[in-house]
Amino acid sequence: MSQGRGKEGSGKQVHLFILAFCLLLPLPCEGFLPNFWSRVLTLSWDSYTHQYMTQEAILNVTLEVLKDTGKHQGRHAKEETRLGRGFWRAVADVVSSNAAMDFLSSTRSDPVYHFDSERVEGAIGMLREFWTQTVLSVRAKEYQSARYSLGQLLHSLQDFYSHSNWVEMGRSSIYLHLLQPEEPAIPVAKGKCSHGGILDTGQHLSARGGINKDSTSPLFSPHHYLHVEAATLATEATLAVLRDLKDTVGHKVFLKLFSVKQVPALVFVMDTTGSMFEEITAARLRAHSILQSRANSPRQPGTFLLVPFHDPGVGPVYEADDPNQFMQYLENLMALGGGDEPEMCFSAIQLALTHSPPLSEIFVFTDASPKDAHLFDAVKALALKKQSKITFLLTEDPNYKTVKMKMRRRRKRRSKEPLSPDRFSLYSSLSSLSGGLTIFTTDSDIHRVSAIVEDNTAVDKVTLLHVESDQELMSVHSFRVDSSVTKVILRITGSIRECILTSPSEISQSLLSEHGPLAELEHFQGLYRISLLPPVQPGQWKLQTKSDTHITFDVIGDSSVDFLYYFATVTNETHPGLARVEGSPVAGVPAFLVLAVTGLAPDEEVSFSHATLLGAEGQSLQQVTLNLSSSSSIHALDEVVGLVDSIPTVPFCVRLTGQDSRGNRLERVSTEMVHPTHVQIQVFSVPRLVPGHSTTVEFDVLNHGPARLFNLTADDDHGYIIMRGPHRFPVVAQGSFRGQVHLLTPATAQSGATVTLSLTVHALDSPASNYAVAYLTVVPPDGDTSPPSCSAARLQSDCPAACDGSSWSVSLVVSDNGRSGLAALQLHQGEGTLSLLHSPPPGHEQPHAHQNKTSDEDHRQHHHHHHRARLQRGDPPLNVSELVLGSSEPLWGMYTSSCCSTQAEILVWDAAGNMRRCHLTSGQQKKPRDRSSATSGAPQPALTSVIFLILAPLWSTLMWRVVVML
């Protein structure tokens, strides 16, 4: 692949400079600081972090793509607010993977991931493997795993500029050879040096000193005065990788990778047995209504997913970007067969979760209980990992002890045995923990009840209230509407005897009446849908309700302002920062709550004071004071952080509270339920999968309670696990256990495919449980990291000074140096035409033989060569795999352009995703000056270094005081 244009190492001359890498001993290794909290712990407030560089680069390249595709409108800062919550979640995936390289025990001390211990060749090889893995995953539409490998790639790439003496040598351009094997390599020096800084356990060993440029703090970075230069190059290299990725996969796919401006996914899981005619019809009609409402939307079309199931069949997964194709899938569904309970519902939900993007709304239509209850843990883990909501629309009364006879002229569902009244309890549990709903309705009402599909999948939907209640007495709940919220809808599931709504101005209305001064009611079997009448008054609204059954309150509104969050713990080892908690947090211990606010306009004055941890019935469990993290200058992603004194011991959700520009209180609720626990499970290694080979995934179980016996369940969506089923083991108090899961990848596995591995651990004598999800990518057994090559020979003399009416032509030959073969070719820049030929053009074997021929003679010889294809700028990449017979056969071409357009760039890819940029010029322009070859003296440490070193013994105490203050 390519990393830049005209940067360091672009010529073919041999470089004689020596590149010295510092010796970072295997125990301590460190790169740029991981994230915003690292600045606090190291007292280096102006340091560039991995998080900052990665976020800024992704944002800038995304805005470039939108501008190129004509979808960019308005000012730069204003455009950031329109990227969508899904975009910032996708960016967070990359940032989290990047930071995890410094926190995970399997990578934080391995020099090959950080360009440490002079493991340069190994680190370069790992970089190229990350690139190949990323491209393969994107092409296979495995965007989650692609973001994971992209984060790893960017971390190692950024570390190079902090851990080497590239900057000390006076280099001002990025090192192309890291990801371009054909570019000249700089010989590696034999000298060694310590990493440096007070966290370097080898600082007193020979050789002492260190040159790391990780931060602006002299305590941690001996060459702190070069931090900005190193960070600038690391950012430039990050931008180059993202631009290469954009060119390799195409603009449309790049936007899909980062969920840019995408409308919410429409995901249906459909029971297709004979009793489901009305449900399938309702889904069709509702989907048609949704697609009509989106027809003129300026946003990206989003994802459409349909997963049918019955017994024993599940799938296939029908996935489409085209709404018309999705409607055709629905039209082809037929309600056939079946006749008895249960069905393979969880298998279908698992497929929907693995194929849908994060933050999706998944709607399950069925009237049968699950036959595959053993998959509940895996489905739960995936739903929580991706923060996707699952809503069940059940056309069955749970109180019936036998399956009801649907009075239609078709095959009825029957049960061989009496059914348990709680057979749908797993559905209710799954919807509750994911923040969805479970609605029991009838065939006659299913179409009207399915209106919630349209409610939930509208753009910019936010949650203002989500609570469950079992109280038979009058329950009181409230929600707040701020000035940014419009079109508020209340949904109540179950059956209520009394419900009174009170506005901020103390006007009340009984919601059991269809009309009133505040709202309109629609009542169907199992669901009350209440729409507040516009204009909706800002302020606090109250609900007083009495019910005999379990009910759920859900209030949503239209607003772009929302938030993402995660829990984190402080790590003070070689990489100080906040390490994200994977899975559920540990109960009874402190942790940090990190929230990222999305959708704020740059001129919108909103402040956030605190977050509240709410119990299942809406009660306040703990209030968390928030402080601005000052993590970046990104207006659309303000991060706030607060210290949770002690994680609650009961399930809870998070409510963010602030104040809008008009003084109205602003509240947003994240509906998924956090289940605190006393056990953790961490995947130690995430290896790649090779077709025909077995793979071992190691994991650690950490017991934060007394000695217990635990049960492990492992599942994957491809069936690659060799031995599946529970695995029982004891873990001592405050102890750990390391286990393994073995997978066997078939020889026929497709490269780029992702296997989603779900691990769940349960205590046998308590409710304590936790989960981990890992994404394993299938890669070729012998990976190809060599990009294609191209060479050019001029057929026409240089252009005259007056360019009008003159043209220049260049012949070229393209071939693949690896084993994959040529795949695609595109004219990326240039106003001319690229013609692909059946045979070598005249003069290619002797590049200068025809330089003095006239243009007419060139034209006569060129005329005899038949064209295979013609390309112009703006054309999509052309698939050339069928134009060459073998992987080593070359492809010839002729580029012709007006002399007024003196340069061109052709992109060439092989089947493995490696890319080569071919630069063509008329010969009139001089080669750009190689600025990086110039050397300059390195600036010397300032006097502040001495002052900071004197303060080193006080650092640890001061750091903890800062933590407590915040």
N, C-alpha and C positions, 0 to 999 in steps of 0.2 A: 504494500500500500504506500501511499504518499503521505508525507507529513507537512508539506509546505511547498511554496513556489519560490524558487530563486533564493533559498535560504542556505545555511551553512552546509558545505560539502556538495554543492550542486555541480561542480566541475568534475572532470575526469582525471585531473592531475593528482599525483600522489602527495598526500599531506605528510609533512615531516614533524608536525607538532606532536608532542607527547601528552597524553591525557592521564593524569594521576588521580586515582580514586583513593579516598581515605579508607583506612582499615577500620571498619565498624565491627567490633568483636561480636561473635555469634550471640552472646548473652544480651547486650543492649543494642538495639537498632532503632533509629528514629528518623522520620521524615519531617516535612512541614507539619505544623500542628494540626491535629485531626479536625476540630470544629471550634465553634465560637467560644465554648467554655474553656478551652485551652488557653485563651488569652487571659482569662481571669486567673487561672492556676499558675501561669508563668509571668504574670504582671507585664505582659507585652500587648497592650491594648491595640496597637496598630499593626500587628503581625498579619500576614496573609495566611489563611488556613486552607487545607484541602477543600473544606466545605465552601469557602468563599470563592476560590478559583473555579471549582466545578460548577457551582450555581451560576456564576456570572457568564462562564463560557457557554453553557447550555442555553441560557436565556438569550445571549447575543446571537448565536447561530440560529436559534429558532426564529427570532425576529427577522434575520436575514432571509430565511426560507419563506416566511410569510410575505415579505416584500417582493421576493422573486416570483412568487406564485400569484401576486396581485391581490392577496388577502390582507395585506397590511394597510390600515387606514389610521389616520390620526397621529398624534404625537407619540414618541417612543414610550414615555412613561405611562401614557394612557393605555397604550396597547398591552402593557404588561397585565393590567387588571382583567383583560378579556381572554387570557390564555386558559382559564378554567381551573377548578380545584383538582381535576384529574391530572393536569400538567404538573402542578406542584407536588402531587403525590408521586408521579413518575420521576421527577427530579430528586425527590427524597429517597427513592429506591437507589439511584446511582450514588448519591451522597452517602447513604448508609453503608452501601457496599464498599465505597472508598474508605470511609473511616474505620470499618471493621477490620481492615488489613492491619491497623495499629492496635486493635483490641483483642482479636481472636488469638488464642494460644497457639494455633496451628500456623499462623502467618506473621505474628508480630515480631518474632525473633528469627525468622527464616530470611537470610540475607538475599536470597534470589528474588524476593518480592520487593526489596527496597534498595537494590544496587549497593549492597553492603559487602564487607569482607572480600572485596575484589572479585566477587562472583559476577563479573560483568557479562561474560558470554552467556551464562545461565540466565541472568536477568533479561538480557536482550531476547533470548529464546522464549522466555516466559511472556514477555511483552507481545511478541508476534503470535504466540498461541492464544493470548487473550483477544487479540484482534480477529483472528480466524474464528474463534468461538463466538464472538459478538456478531460477526457478519452471518455465520451459519444460523444462529438463533433468530436473527431478524428475518432472514429469508424464509425460515420455517414458521414465521409469525409467532415465535415464542418470545414475546417482548419482555416478559418478566425476567427470564434468564438472561436475555440480552442486556438488560439494564444492570444486572448483577455483574456480568463479566466486564461490561464497560466501566463500571466503577473500579474494579480491580485494575484494569488497564491504566486508567487515569491516575490512580494512586502511584503505581510504580513509575510511570512516566514523569510525574511531578517530582517524585523523590530523586530522580537522576540529577536534577538541577540543584538540589540542596546538598546531595551527598558527594558530588564530584567536584573537581577544581575547574570545571568548565568556565565558570564565571571568573575565577582567579586568573585564568589564562587570557582574559580579555575578550572572550567570545561574546558576541552580541546577537547571534542568531541561533536558532535551535539546531540540534544535532540530528540530521536526517537519517543517518544510518541506523538509528534505534529501531525504526520501523520500515526502512527501505534497504534491503540487503544489497541492492546494486549501487548504492551510494558509498563513497569511500569511508572506510573505518579508520578511526584514530588509534594508533598503537597505545596499548595500556602500559603505564609506568610500573616499575617494580618496587618503588618506594611505598612505605606504609605510613599511615598516621591514625591517631586516635580520633574517635568521633567528637569528643569534647563536650563540655557542659557538665553541670553538677549531677545529672542523672546518668552519666556515662560511668559504668562500673570499671571500665578499663582506662580511666583518665590518668591513673598513676603508673600505668605500665608503659613500656617503650613501644612505639614512640609517642610522646606526649604532645599535647597541643590541641589538635582537632581543627577542622575547618567547616563544621556544619553551619548551614545558613537557615536553619529551621524557623527562627524567630528573630525579633528585634531585641531580644533580651540578652545581654552579655552573660547572664547566669547560665543560660542554656545553650547559647550559640556563640562560639568563639569568633566566628566571622559574621556576627550579627549585622555589621555595617554593609554587607553585601546581600542581605536578605531581600531587599526590594528588587535588585537585579535578578536574583535567582527566581523569585516569584514571578517576575515579568516574563522571563523565558518559559517558566513552567506553564503560565497562563497561555502564552502564545502557542506552545506545543499542544495544549489541551484544545484550543480553538482549531488547530490544524487537523487533529484527529477527528473532531466532530464534523468539520467540513468534508473531510475525506469520507466519513461514514455517510454523510448526507448525499454526496455524489455517488457513492457505491450502491446504496439502496434506493435512491430516488427521493425527491422531495415529499411525495405523498406518504411513502412508508416511514420516512423520518418523522413526520408529524404524527403518524400513528404510533410510532415507538414511544413518543412522549405525550400521547393523549392530548394533543394541542387543540383547543377549541372544540373538543368533541362533545356532542350531545350524549346524555347517558345511554349506556348500552341497553338494548331491549332483549331480555333473556327469558325464554319460556321453557319450562320443563313440563312436558305433556304426557299424561297417562292416555294411551291410545286403545284401551280395551273397549269392548262393545258398549259399555254404559256411558261413554264420555262424549256423545254426539253434541250435546248442548255446550259443554265446556270448550270443545274444539271450535265450535261456531263462535262462541263469545270471544275467544282469543283472536280469531281471524278478524272479527269486526272491530275489536279494540285496537289491534295492530294497524288496521287500515286507517282508523281515525287518527292514530298517532302519526303515521307517515304523512297523512295529508297536512297535519298541523306543522310538520317539519319541512314541508316541500320548499318553502322559500327562505329557510334559515341560512344565514351566512356561515354557520359553523360547519365543521367536518361531519360527515354522515354518521359516524359512530359504528358500533358493532351490533350485529343482529345474530342471535343465537337461538337455535331450536334443538332440544334434546328430547326425543320421544322415548317412552319406556312402557313395558308391560311385564309379563312373566312368561318366559325367562329372558326375553330380549331387552336390550338397552341400546339406544342409539340407532343409527350413527349420529354424530354431531353435525348439524347443518349450520355452517357459519357463513355469513355473507357481509360484504360492505355495501352491496347494492340492495336498497329496500325492495325493489321489484322482485329480485331473486328470493328474498326472504318471504315475501308474500306468496310466491309460487311454492315454496317449501310448505307453508301453512295450508295452501289449497290442496296439496297432495296428501295431507294427513287424512287417514280414515280410521273411524272407530270400529275395530273388528276384534273378534276373539275374546279371550278372557273368560270371565264368568265366576271367578272366585277370588277371594283375598288370600294372601296379601300380594303386593307387587314390588318390583325392584326400583323403588323410588330413590333411595340414597345413592345408588350407583349412578343414576342419571344426574342427581344434584352434584355429585363429585365431578362428573364430566363437565357440567356447566361451570363450576367454579374454576377448574383448571384452564378452560378455554376463554373465560370472560375476563375483562380487565378489572383491576382493583376498583373498589367503590361502586360495584355494580348492584343493581336491584334485580333479584332473581325471583320469578313468579312460578309457583308450582301448582298445576291444576290436577287434582286427583280426587277419587272417592274411596281410596283403599289405603290400608295401613302398610308400613314397610316390611318387606320380607328380608331385607338386607340390613337389619339393625346393627350388625357388627361393624358397619362402616360409619356409624355415628361419630366416633372419635375423629376419624380422618376428615369427615365433612366439617365438623366443628372447627378443627384446626385450620382448614383452608379458609373457612368463612371469616374467622378472626384474623388470620394473617392478611387477607386481602381487604378486610373491612367491608365486606359485601353483605347486604341485607337479603334475607330469604323470607318471602311471604307465601303462605299456603292458602289457597282457595279451595276449600273442601266441600263438596256437595254430598255430605253425609252427616247424619246426626250422630255424634259420639255416644249418645246415651242408648242407642239401639244395641241390643246384644246379638242380633243377626243383621246381616247386610240388608238394607232396605231394598224393596222391589221398585225400581224406577218404572213407572207406568208408561212404557213406550213400546212400540212394536219392533223390538230388537232383543238381542240376547241379554238376559238379566244377569247381574252379579249374584252369585250365591256363595255361601260359605259351607264348608263341610262340617265345621264345628262352631259352637257358640263363640262369639268374639268378646274379648275383654273390653269393658267400657273405657279403659285408659290406653287403648291401642294406638291412639294418635298423640300420646304424651310426648314422644320424641320429636314430633313435628312442632309442638308448642314450645318445647325446650329450645329447639334450634332457632325458631323465629325470635324467641325472647332474647337469647344471648347475642344474636346478630343484629337486633334492632328492627326486625320485621314484624309482621302480623300473622296471626292464624285466624281465619274467618270460616266458620261453619255456615253454609248457606244452602240454597236449593237450586234445582235445575232452572226453575222459573225466574230466579233472581240473579243467576250467575253473570248474565250480561251486564246488568246494572252495577253489581258489586265489583265487576272488573274495572270500573271507573278508577279504582285506586291505582291501576297500572298506569293510566294516563297521568294521574296526579304525581306519582313518584318519579316518573321518567321525564318530567318537564325540566327544562334548563333552569339552573340556579334555584333549586329547591333547598331550603334550609329547615331544620327542625327546631321548633320553639319549646316543645314539651313532648316527653315520651315517658309515661309511667304505667305501671300495672297495679291493679287493686283487687283485693279479695274481701274488702270490708262490706259487711251488710249494712252498717250504719252510714250516715251521710259522710262522704269524703269530699275534701276541698282541695283543689289544685289551682295554680295560677300560671300564667305565661305572659311574657312581655312582648309588645310590638314596638319596634323603633321606626324611625322615619324612612329607613331603606327598605322596609318590608311592605309588600303588597300581596293581594289575593291570598288571604289566610283561609285554610281549610282544616276543620277538626274532624277526626275519625275516631269513633268509639266502637270497639268490637264487643260482642256479647249482648246481653239484654239488660236494660236499665229500667228502673221504675220511676225515677225522677231525675231531672237534669236542668239546672238553672245556670244561665250564662249572664255575667255581669260585666259591663263595660267599665273603662277607667272613669267615666263620668257618672257611675253608679246607676245606669239604666240596666234593667234586668229583663230577661226573656226566658220562658220555659222552652227548652229545645224539643220537647215532645209535641209541640205545635209546629206546623209546617211553616208558618209565616209569623213575622214579628219585626220589631224595629232594628234588631241587631243582625239576624242571620236567617238563612233559609235551610230547612231540613229535608234530607232525603233519607228515608228509612227502608232498608231491605232486610231480609232475614239474615241476622248475624252482623249487620253493620249499620251504623248511623253516620251519615256524611253531612257535615254542617259547613256551609260557606258563609263567612262573614260578609255583610253587605258593604260595598265600597261607598265612600272612602273609609278605610279602616282607621279608627282612632288610635294613635300611639299611646302607650302606657300599659298599665297592668290590667289584664283580664282575668276573671275568676270563673271557675267551674265548680258547682256543687252537685254531686251525683250520689244516687242511692241505687244499689243493685243487689240482686240475690246471687249473682254468679261472678266468676272471674272476668274482669273487663280490662281493656287496654285503652289508654288515652294517647292519641298521637296528633300533634298540631304542627302543620307545615306552612310555610309561606314562601313567597318569591323574593329572593335577595341574593346578590352576588357575594355578600360578606359571609364567610364561613371560616372554619379552622380545621387543621389537622393536629394530631398530638401523638406523643409517645412518652414512655417513662424511661429514665436513664439513671445510672449510678456513676459516681466519680471514680475514675481510675488514676492513681498517682504513681504508676510504674514508669517505664521508659517513655510512655506516650500519655502525658497528662491530658485529660479531657473528660467528656461525658460519653460513656459507653451505653448505647441503646439496649434496653432490656427486651430480649426476644421472648415471645410467649407472655404468660401472665406474670405480673410482679409478685414479689414475695411479701406476704402479709406481715404486719407488725414491725417493719423496718423502714427507715427513711429512704426516700428516693426523690429525684427531681422530675417535675412535670414540665415538658417542653411543648409549647404550642406554637404553631405557625398560622398566622391569620392570612387568609387569602381573599382576593377580590376587592381590596380597598383601592379606591381611586386616589391618585397622587395628591389631589387637593382636598381629600376628605379627612377631616380632623376627628379621629376616633381614638379614645384611650381605653385601655383594658386594665382593670384594677385587680381582679381576682378570678379564680376558678373554684367551683364547688364540686365536691364528690358527692353524688346523689345516690341514695339507695334505690332499690327496685320500685318502691312506692313513692318516690320523689322526695323522701326526707333527706335533709342535709346531714352528711356524715363528717365532712371536714371542709374548711375553707382554706384555699391556698393563695397567698399573696404573690402577685406577679411583678416581674421587673423586665424591662426591655433588654434583650440580649445584646443588642448592638452588633449582630453577627454580620450584617452586610448593609449595602445601600439600596437593596432591592425594595422599592416602595410596596410592591404587591405581595411581599412575603415578610411581614414583620414578625419576628420571633420573640416570644416572651417566655420566661422561665420562672418557676417557683419551686420551693422546697416543700415536699410533703413530709411532715414530721413523722408520720407513721402510716403506712399503707393500711387501709381498713381490712378487717377480716371477713367482710361480707361483700357480695357483688355490688358494683356501683357503675355509674356512667359519669361523664364529665360535662359540666356546664360552664361555659366561658361568659364572663360578665364584664361589660364596659359601658361607655357612654358615647353617644353619637354627637355630632356637631351642634345639634339643637338641644342638648341637655337631656335627651331621652335615654333611659337605661336600655342597653343593648344586651341581649342574651341569645346564645346559641347552644344547642345540646347535641352531643355525639351519642347516638342511640345504642351502640353496641355495649354490652355489659362486660365489664372487666371482672374476672373471677380471681381474686387474690388466692395465693396458695403457699404451701411450705415446701415445695419441691420444684426444681428447675431441671430442664433437659436442654443441653446445648450440643449442636452438631460440631464435632471437633474438626472434621475434614469434609470437603465437598469435592470429591474427585470427578474427573471426566469419565464418561462411559465409552468404551471401545467395543465395536461390534465383534461378537465372538469371544469376548473375554469376560471374566468375572471381576467384580469391583467390591471393595469393602468400604463401608461408611462407618466411621467411629463416632460415638457420642458419649457424653458425660451426663450422669444423673447426679444432681447435688441435693442432698437432703438437709433442709434447714430446720428439721424438727427432731423428735426422738427417734431411736432406732426403729425401723419399720421394714416390712416386706412390701416390695413394689412389683407392679405388673406392667410390662411394656407391650404396646401394640404398634406394629409397623405395617404400613400399607403404601403401595405406589399405584399410580393410575395406568401403568402399562403391564403390570403383572411380572416384573423382572425380579422381585424378591425370591430368592431360592427357597427359604423357609419362612413362611408367614405364620402369624398367630401370636398369642401372648407369650411373653418370656418373663419368668418370675425370678426375683433376686432380692437379697437383703442389703440394706445400706445402714451403716451405723449412724448414730446421732452426729449431726453436723459433718457427716462424711460424704463420700462420693463413690460412684461406681462407673467404670468405663465399659461400654458394651459395643457390639458390632452388629451391623446388618449387612448381609451379603446379597449382591444382586448379580444376575447373569444376563448380559445383553445379547440378544440374538444376532447372528451374523448378518441378518437381513435388516437390522435397524437402520433407519434413515439418518444420515448426518444432519445435525442441527436440531433434531427432535429433543424435547425436554421431558424428563421423567420427574414427576412431582412426588417426592418422598415425604410422607407424614408420619411422625413419631409421637406417640402419646404415652405418658407414664401415669399410673394410678397407684395410690397407696391402698393397700388391702383393708386397713382398719380405720380409714378416715376418708373424707371427701377430697383430700388433697390430690390434685392432678395438674398436669401442664403438657404443653405440646411444643413441637418444633417442626418446621417445614423447610425442606431443602430442594433446590432445583438442580438436577443433574443433566448435563448436556451430552448428547452423543456426538463424538468427534471421529474423524477418519482414523484408521489404525496407524497410518503413516502420514501425518499431516504435511501439507504443502504450504510453506511460508515464503516461497520465491515468487515475486511478481513477474508479469510478462515483460518483455523487452521490446524496444522499437529503435530502429535506426533510419536515418533520412539521408537523401542525396539530392542536391539541387540540380534542376534541369534548366534553369533560366538565370541569366545574369542579374545582378542587383537592380532594384528599381531606380528609375531616374528621380531627380529632385521633385519634378512635377508629377504627382501620382495619378492624376486623372487620365483615364484611358489606358493605363498600363496594368499588367497583371504579373504575378509570380506563381511558380508551381514548385512543389516539393514532392518527390516520391518517397515512400517509406515502406518498410517491411516490419510486421509485427509477429512475434512468436512468443510461446510460453516456455519459460526456463524450468518450470516444475513439471509435475506429473498430471496436473488437473486438466490442462488444455484451455485454449481460449474460450471465453464465454460471451463477452459483450464488448461493445465499442461505442463511444459517443464523442461527437464534436462539442466540446464544452465551451470553448471560446474561439472567436474568429468569425469573420463575415463571409468567408468563402464556402466552397463545397468540397467535401471529402468523398472521393469515388473509390470503391473497393473493386479490385481487378482480378481477373482469372489467372493472370501471369505477371511476372515482373515487368514493370514499366521500363522503357528504354533508359539506359544510363544508370540503373540502380547498382549494377555490379561494378561500374567505374564511376564513382560519384562526381568526378570533375571533368569527365570526357566531353560532356555536352554543354558545358557551362557557357560557351561562346556561340552556341547555335541560335538562330533566330527564333522568334516566337512562332513564326509560321511553320518552320521545320519541326519544332516541338509538337505543335498541334497535329501535324500530319502523322507523326509516329504515335502520338497518344491516341489518335482516332482509331487505330487498328486494335486497340485493347478493349474488349467488351467489359462493360461494367456489371458487377454483381449487385451493387446497391449504391445509393447516394445518400449522404448525410449532410445536414445543415444544422447550425446552432439552434437550439430549442427542440430538436427532435429527441425523443426518448432513446435510451441506450438500445442499440441493435443487437439482437441475439445472433452471434456469429459461430456458435458451436456447430451448426450444420454446414457451414461454409468451408470448414477444414476437416480433412479425413481422419487425422490422428492428432494426439496431444502435442506432437512436436512439429506439425506442418505449419509453415508460416502463412501469413496473409498479407497481400500487397495492396497498396493504396496510392492515390494521387490526390494531393490537396492543392487547389487552385483558388487564388484570391486576388482581389484588386490590390494594387500597390498602396492604396490609401488605408488598407488594413494590414499592418505589417507583422502581426503575430497571431498565433493560434495555439490552442491546447487541445489535445486528444486524450481521452481517458480510455484505458484498456484494462479489462478485468479477466482473470482466469476463473475457473469453476470453483476454486476454493475461496474466492472473495478477495484475493490480493489485487491491488490496483497499481497501475503505472501511469504517471502523467507524462505525455510526450509533448514537449515544447517545440514549436516550429516558428521560424522567423524568416523574413524576406532577405536578411543579411544587411539591411540598411541600418538597423539599430545596433548600437554597441552593447556588448554584454554588460549586465549590471555589475557594479563594483562589489567585490566580496568584502563587505564591511567587517565580517567576523574574523578575517585573517589578520587584521591589525591587532596589535597588542597594546595594552596600556597598563600602567602601574596600578596595582590594587590599592585602594584607599586604606589608610592605617586606622587602627582602632582609636576611638575617641577617648578622652579622659574619663567619660562616664563608665567605660569598661571597668576601670579600677574601682570606682565607687561601688558599682554593682557587685563586684567580686567580694568587696568587704562585707556586703550585706548577705552573702550566700548563706552563712549559718542561720540567719533569721528567716530564711525563705519558708521553711516548712510551717513554722508557727504562724507566720503572717498569712500564708495561703489558707489555712483553716479558719482564721479570723475573717478573711474575706468571704469564705463559703458561708459562715454563720451569718454575717451581715446581710448577704443576699438571700 
